[in-house]
């Protein structure tokens, strides 16, 4: 099977495709031929090195002529939460959005009642009292810690305090940059991380200026931040597979809120550990910088069509937090890596197809400028980071669906071809993905829902909500150790 594929052109193979079903083709060439692939030379690609990714990638491409750091005031959630930004500084943004997309819309007005409307319907799967309650409960640790605003970009919350008065006077001697990195990763693993990466501080991908929504004022890295960062530690915390699969139901807010609560806890703990070792450190959730960009710089994954960082083994089903520190890791910094994910995304459009608001780009190739509907209207693309090569999503439309559905949405994550349970064959597919002929990517994507994965739409998939509510039935003994790394296994 392997030799046949190697000796025939992609076009010849494509010409044969009408003669068999796509699912049959996938089984015969990819799954049915899996053993042949592994014994025919492709086994080299399934090695540990392949799973660790190749450093033969530019990581993040920018157009230097049109690129500048992103102004935090232009984040949709920051803009919506701030009355000053939404109603005083830029009322024209709501007017334009009302004119082009949705009548009588104001960003700040709609956020006031988000997820607080008492209108659950116990007869509707995914929108009942328990579904609402699990979301509120998942977020509750951040609420108690008065730090939920970090999810909207608010800096210097209690969990992510800028206070450095507890930095120990004596600095711990790590011995080497490698030893420091190993100890940081080990600490992250203890605290619950599923991935830990370390990148050099890169001013291009921080928010500049920062914005304090509570005091309605801009903040400067040079004048306001308590120290000069050298490094950014990125921590990924996993979200539950079965809960994410219930998207876009209220039930799925459990995975979102729990992820953010874990982010707050882990960033706070790691920053405290570093300060205890005698170095400055500030934790961050969605504040301070673009988490996806730093995860890419830290070699944790690749930027996907949906805008998230897609990581081997967990796909985009993670939440990211960051720790800014003045530790110098020397030659132990991570580098951007590729697993062929970005190439795969060019063919696979499952996330875009499943997006209820049409916010995700359907373009084949990434671009440096937004191409979504109305992007040619003056001022409409204020929420997009121009000058970065990526698939530019219209986050305003995403936010609009959140408001209508009265909860956040995980459809793009749930439908991603790389969002799969932690099974060995999914790791194998990740390992050989870069070596597959490009046309096979499309068939992998189409086979994904055929095997019971993905397939999200404007309404929850029948049975997914109930499957989640039954997923803990054996947790008294938990013989299979389900959820020990945050996946259904």
N, C-alpha and C positions, 0 to 999 in steps of 0.2 A: 504493500500500500504506500509506504513512504517513498520508495523508488519511483512508483508511478506518478506521484504528485511532483517529485523533484524533476522528472524528465518531461513533464508536459507544461505548456504555458498556462498562465492564468486564464487567458482568453479561451483556450481549448477546454479547460475545465468548466468555465462559465457557460460555454455553448452546450455542454452536456446537462446542465442543471435542470432545464425544463423536463427532462426525462425521469426525474425523481422528485419526490417531495422534499421541501427544504429541511424538514425535521429528519427525514430519512438520510438525506445527504450529510447532515451534521453528525448523526450517529455513526454513519459508515466511515466518514473521513476523519473525524476528530475523536469521537469516543470509541467507536469500533476499531479504529486504527491506532488507538492510544498505545497499545503494547508495541506495535510495529514502530511507531514514532520513537518510543523510548529506546528501542534496540537498534534503530536505524541511524543513529547519529544525533538525533535531537535530544537524546538523554544528556548530552553535554550542556544543553540549554536549560535543563531542569535542575542543574546543580545549584549548590548554595550560592555561587557567584551570581547566577541568573536571578535568583530570588532576591539578592541584595541590590540588584539593579546596576545599570551601566552609568558611568559618569560622563559618557559621551553625549552631553546635552548642554545647551546654553542655559537651561533652567528657566529663567524669566527673560523674555526678549522685550526690550523697550525701544521706542523711537525717541532718541535723545533730543531731537528738535522740538518734539511736542509733549515731552514727558515732564511732569513735576510731581512732588509728593502730594498725596490726596488730602484735601482740606476736610477735616472731620465734620465740619458744619454741613457738608454735602452728603453725608451718610443719611439714607432715608429715615432710619429709626431715630437718629439724633435730631434730624430736622423735624420729625413728627412729634417727638416728645417735648421739644422746646417751643413754648408759646412765642418767644421772641423771634426765633428763626422762621417759624411757620407763618405767623400773623403780622409781624412788624417788619422784619428785614426782607422777607421774600413772600409776600402774599400772592404775587403773580404766579408762583409755582402751582398753587392750588387752583387758581383761576384757569391757568393753561390746562392743567390736568382735567378739570371739570369740563372744559370746552372740547378737549380731544377724546377723553376716555369715559369719564363718569361725572354726571351732573351733581351739583350741590355737594361737592367734596372738599373737605379741608383736612389736611394731614393731622393737625393737632386735635381737632374736634373728634375725629373717629378713634384716636388712640385712647381717649379718656374712658371709653366703655369697653375696651378690648378685653375679652375673656371675663368680664364681670357681669354680663347679662344673665339673669336668672330665668332661662327659658329652655331648660333641658326637656327632652322628650324620651321617656323610657321605652316608648314603642318603636323608636328609631335606632337601629344598631349603630353604636359608636357615638351617639349624641344624647345619652342618658345621664342620670345623676352620678353614677359611678364613674362614667367617662370624664365628666367635668371634674369630679373630685380627685381623680388620680393625677390630673395635670396640675391642679392647685397644690396638691401634696408634694409633687415632685419639685416644684419651685420653692416650697416653703422654707428650706434652709437659707436660701438667699434672701428671702423676705425677712426672716428673723434677724439675719446678719446685716440688714439694711444695705444690701449690696446688689439687689436685682438690677438696678440701673446700669450696672456694668455691661449687661447684655445689650443695652442700647448705645454703648460707647462712653458712658460716664466714667471718667478717671478718678482715682483717689477715693474709692469707696472703702468702708471699713475693712473688708476682706483683702482689698488690694491697696492698702494704705501706702502713701509715699513716705511716711514717717520712718526715719533711719536711726532713731535714738537707741535702738537695741542692738546695733552692730557691735559685735565683740571687738575689743581693742586689739587683741592678739589674732593675727591672721593664721589660719591653719595652713600648713605646708602640704600641698597636694602631692608633691614629689615630681609630678610631670603633668602636662596637659592631658595626656591619655588617662592617667590615674584620676584626675579631676573629673573628666568626662564619664569614666566608668562609675565613679561614686555618685555623680549626679543622676545617671541613668538608673542605678540601683535604688537610689532613694525614690525616684519617680515610680519605679516598678512597685516598691513597697506601698506607696500611696495610692496605687490603683491604675497607673498609666498602662495603656496598651502599646504605646510608642513614645519614645523620647528622642528628640533631635536637638542639635546645637548648631546655631549659625552665628556668624559674625554680625554685629550690629550694622545695619545698612540703612542709612538715613532716607534712602529713596522710598522705602516701604513703611515708614511710620506715618501716622497722621500728623500733618503740620500745616496750620496750627492745630493743637488739641482744643477741645471745647468742653467747658464745665457747664452742663445743663442746669445744675442746681443754682449756680451763681450767675448764669448767663454771661460768661466771659471766655475769651480765648486764653490759652495757656501756651507758653513757649518752652521748647526743649532746653534752650540755652539759659533762660532766666528763671523758670519755674520748676523744672524737673530736678530732683535732689542730688543727682550725680551724673557723670558722663558714662553712659553704658558702653561696654565693649562687646558684649555677647547677649544673645537672646536664646533662651532654652524654650523649646516648644514641646508641650505635652499633649498627647491625644488620649482622650477618654472615650471608651466605646459606648454605643447606644444599643439597647436590646433589639435583636433582630425581629422577634415576633411583634413587639410593640410598634416598631417603625413600619412594619408591613400593614398596619391598620390605617395608615395615612389615606386620605386627609381627615380622618375622624378626630374627634376630641380626644379619643383614647391615646392617639399618638403623641399628644402633648406630654404624656408621661415620660417618654424617651427624651424629648427635648428638655423639659424642666429638670429631669434627673441629670442629664448631661451637663447642663449649666451649673447645677448645684455641685457636681463633681469638679467642674472647672474651677469654681470658686474655692473649693476646699483644697484642691491640689496646688493651685497657684499660690495660695496663702501659705500652705505647708512648705512648699519648696523655697519660697522667698525667706521664710523664717529659718529654715535649715541653713541657707547660704549666709544670712546675717549672723547666725550663730557660729559660723566658721570664720567670721571676721571680714566679710565682703558685703558690699551694698547690693540690695536686691529689691525689686518691686514686681509683684505679680500683676497680671492683667487678664481680663476675659476678652470681650470684644473691643476693649479700649486700647489706646496707645498706638496700635499698628494693625496692618492687614495680616490676620492670622494665617490665611492660606498662603500668602506670599512667603512668609517666614517658614512655614512648614515645607514649602518647595525648596527654599534655600538650605534648609536643614536636612535635605535628602530623604524626607519621609514619604513622599509621594509626588504625583504630578497634578497639575491643574486640569480639571476636566471641563467638559462642555457645560455642566451644571453650575460651575463656579466654585465648587468645593475641591479640596485636595483628596485625590483618590489614592489610597494606600494599599499595598499588597496585603491580602488576607482579610481586610475589613472594608475595602472600598472607601466610599465617602461617609460611611456610617460611624463617624466619630465627631466629637466636639474638641475644639482646640483652645488651650490657654497658653500663656506666655509668661516668662520671667525674664525681666531685664536686669542685668548684673554687670559689675565691673571685673568679674573673673576673666582672665586671659587664658584661653585654652590652647594657646600656641599652635602646634601643627595638628591638633586633634579635632578641629572643626569639621563638621559634616559638609558634604558637597551635594549640589543638586544631582538627582539620578533619574534615569528613565527605565520604565518597564514596557514601553510601547503603549502606554495608556492614552497619551495624547493622540497618537496615530489612530488608535482604536476609536476614539471619540469622533474622529472625522467621518466615520462610517455609521457608527451607532448613534441614534438620536432618540433613544428610549426616554431619556429624561425630558427632552423637549416635547415629545409626543404626549407625555403624561402630565405636563404642566397645565393645570386648570385655567391659568390666566394667559397662557401664551407668552410668558416672560422670557423663556429660554430660547436662545438663538437656534435656528434651523440651518444656518450657514454651514457649508461643508468645511470651510477653513476658518481658523481664527483670524481676527483682524485687529488692527491697532485702534480703530475707531468704532463706536457703536453703529450698528446697521438696522436696529429694530425699528418698528413702525413709529413714525413721527420723529425719528432721529434727525431729520433735516429741518425740523422746526427750530427756530432760534431759541436757545436756552433750555430746550427740552431734555438734553442729555446731562444735566447738572449732576446727576447721581452716578454717572459712569466715570471710570478712571481711564481717560483717553491716553494714548501713547503706550499702552501695554498690549502685547499680543495675546489675545484670549478670545473666547466667545463672550461677547458683552450681553449680559442679561438686563432686562429693564426691571430693576428691583421695585419700581413704583407699582408695576402691575402685580408683582408677587405680593407686595404689601396690601394691595387692594383685595386680593383673594383672602388673605388672612382676615381682613376686616369683615368681609362678607360671610366667611365660614366661622368667624369668631374663635379662631385658634390659628396657630402657625401651621405651616404645611411641610410635610416631608416626602411628598410624592417623588421629587427628583431623586432623592436618596434611595427610597424604597424601590424605584424602578431601575436603578443603575445596574448594568450588567455585572459590575464588580461588587455589588452588594449581595453577597451570598453567605450562607452559614460557613463556618470554619471547617470545611471538609477537605480531605487531601486532594481530591481531583480538582477543586477550585484553585488550590495552590499550584498544581501542575499546569493548569491552563494559564495562570499568571506567568509562570516560568517560561513557557514556550510561546506566549503571545507575541513577543517581538520578532520571532522568526517565522510566524505564519504569513502566508500570502495575504495581502490586504483584503481581497474579496472574501476571505474566510471570516473576517471580523463581522461582516454583515450577517452571516449565517449564525455565528455565535450569538449575536444580539437577538436575532429572531427566535433562536432556540431557547433563549433565557426564559421567557414567559411560558413556553411550551412545557417546560419542566417544573412549572409551579412557582417561578420567581417573578417578581415585578408585576407589571400589568396594571398599575394604578391609574385612576381617572378622577373625574370630578366627585365621585361618590366612593366610599370605602368598598373594597372587594367583599362580596358576600362570604361569610365564614371566617375572614381574617380576624375580625374583632373577637368573635367567640373563641377562636383558636388561641388568641392571646390570653383571654380570661381563663382558659383551661391549661395554659402552659406551665403553671406551677403546681399541678395536681400531685406530682411525685416529689415535691420539695422537702418532705419530712426526712426522707433518706437521701434523695438526690444521687442515686447510684451512678448516673451518667455524668455527674458534675456539670450539668447544663448551666450555662451562664457564668462559668468560672472565669471567662475572659469576655463576657458581655455578648455572646452570640448564642443562637439556638444551635445546639450541637447534638 
